[in-house]
Amino acid sequence: MPSFLKKLSRRLRHPFNSRYAFARLRAYHTQPRSLEQVVDWAMNFGGGGYMRVKTMQKPAEITALAQAVQALQPRLILEIGTASGGTALIWSYLASEALISCDIKDMTPQRPLFSRFPPPGSQCQVSLLSGNSHEPGFRAQVEAVLDGRPVDFLFIDGDHTEAGVTADYRDYKHLVRPGGLIAFHDICEKQPLASNQVQYLWRRLKPLAEVEEFIHDPQQSGFGIGILRVPDEGAPDL
Ligand SMILES: C[S@@+](CC[C@H](N)C(=O)[O-])C[C@H]1O[C@@H](n2cnc3c(N)ncnc32)[C@H](O)[C@@H]1O
């Protein structure tokens, strides 16, 4: 189907997809959830079109990461790479003050749904920003939302090229407080796509700081999460 027809069909189905997504969100919010349940919802929320919520993560890896983030008792979380909002659902459960999630795609259709992700009673404000993380103007927008507040956890899961992921690390690492965490997705040495090059950055970074890897199966192709704890003097330069 030509892309303009695909877009038109998405628009026409949007009201139905929206109704379904909000019904799912209400079901999710009916009771207090454990972290493991939230991860399960992020994997299986479902839905269609712009309103589909999902995450392309390995359950064991994302659960281990979410537990490490929970141990920080984070107030502020910054994510580069929202996609279908699966990981944003998890971060909005964990952040007590704010989640800033960014994507190069226009996130306007998803904003009403994703901004309601935090559980009932949570004070977490969700800012869903659309723009290219590599553009200085966009970085300024992120900094304006933060307004000087330190980030506890930065999840870098946007541009997966070596140059792109390195730029995101260099451009946003100063926002993370000492003791906070920076995580990268797709650190496995074997990757199914040539454009997935996070492993090259990870190889250079891991001798420079306290790091941990969550890799479900050492033989797997793709996935794998690496976390770096920011030292007192700040995240290492590359
Ligand atoms: C792998 S997906 C993120 C998945 C999501 N974190 C999850 O697991 O649920 C990567 C996303 O990064 C976005 N992206 C790629 N390059 C970007 C850039 N330069 N700035 C902002 N977002 C970017 C893509 O549009 C895509 O939606």
The ligand as a Tripos MOL2 file, in Angstrom:
@<TRIPOS>MOLECULE
LIG
   27    29     1     0     0
SMALL
NO_CHARGES

@<TRIPOS>ATOM
      1 C1         14.5320    1.3080   19.4510 C.3       1 LIG1
      2 S1         13.3610    2.5870   19.3910 S.3       1 LIG1
      3 C2         13.0960    2.9910   21.0880 C.3       1 LIG1
      4 C3         12.3880    1.8940   21.8130 C.3       1 LIG1
      5 C4         11.8470    2.2570   23.1740 C.3       1 LIG1
      6 N1         12.8580    2.8560   24.0360 N.3       1 LIG1
      7 C5         11.3110    1.0040   23.8640 C.2       1 LIG1
      8 O1         12.1080    0.0850   24.0930 O.co2     1 LIG1
      9 O2         10.1220    0.9310   24.1240 O.co2     1 LIG1
     10 C6         14.3370    3.9240   18.8160 C.3       1 LIG1
     11 C7         13.5690    5.2260   18.6250 C.3       1 LIG1
     12 O3         14.5280    6.2720   18.5370 O.3       1 LIG1
     13 C8         14.0700    7.2400   17.6440 C.3       1 LIG1
     14 N2         15.2300    8.0190   17.1510 N.ar      1 LIG1
     15 C9         16.1530    7.6460   16.2470 C.ar      1 LIG1
     16 N3         17.0470    8.6220   16.0420 N.ar      1 LIG1
     17 C10        16.6730    9.6530   16.8620 C.ar      1 LIG1
     18 C11        17.1920   10.9530   17.0810 C.ar      1 LIG1
     19 N4         18.2860   11.4040   16.4450 N.pl3     1 LIG1
     20 N5         16.5650   11.7500   17.9670 N.ar      1 LIG1
     21 C12        15.4650   11.3170   18.6380 C.ar      1 LIG1
     22 N6         14.9240   10.0900   18.4430 N.ar      1 LIG1
     23 C13        15.5260    9.2650   17.5640 C.ar      1 LIG1
     24 C14        13.3530    6.4410   16.5510 C.3       1 LIG1
     25 O4         12.3990    7.2410   15.8780 O.3       1 LIG1
     26 C15        12.7260    5.2960   17.3440 C.3       1 LIG1
     27 O5         11.3740    5.5540   17.6240 O.3       1 LIG1
@<TRIPOS>BOND
     1     1     2 1
     2     2     3 1
     3     2    10 1
     4     3     4 1
     5     4     5 1
     6     5     6 1
     7     5     7 1
     8     7     8 2
     9     7     9 1
    10    10    11 1
    11    11    12 1
    12    11    26 1
    13    12    13 1
    14    13    14 1
    15    13    24 1
    16    14    15 ar
    17    14    23 ar
    18    15    16 ar
    19    16    17 ar
    20    17    18 ar
    21    17    23 ar
    22    18    19 1
    23    18    20 ar
    24    20    21 ar
    25    21    22 ar
    26    22    23 ar
    27    24    25 1
    28    24    26 1
    29    26    27 1
@<TRIPOS>SUBSTRUCTURE
     1 LIG1         1 GROUP 0 **** ****
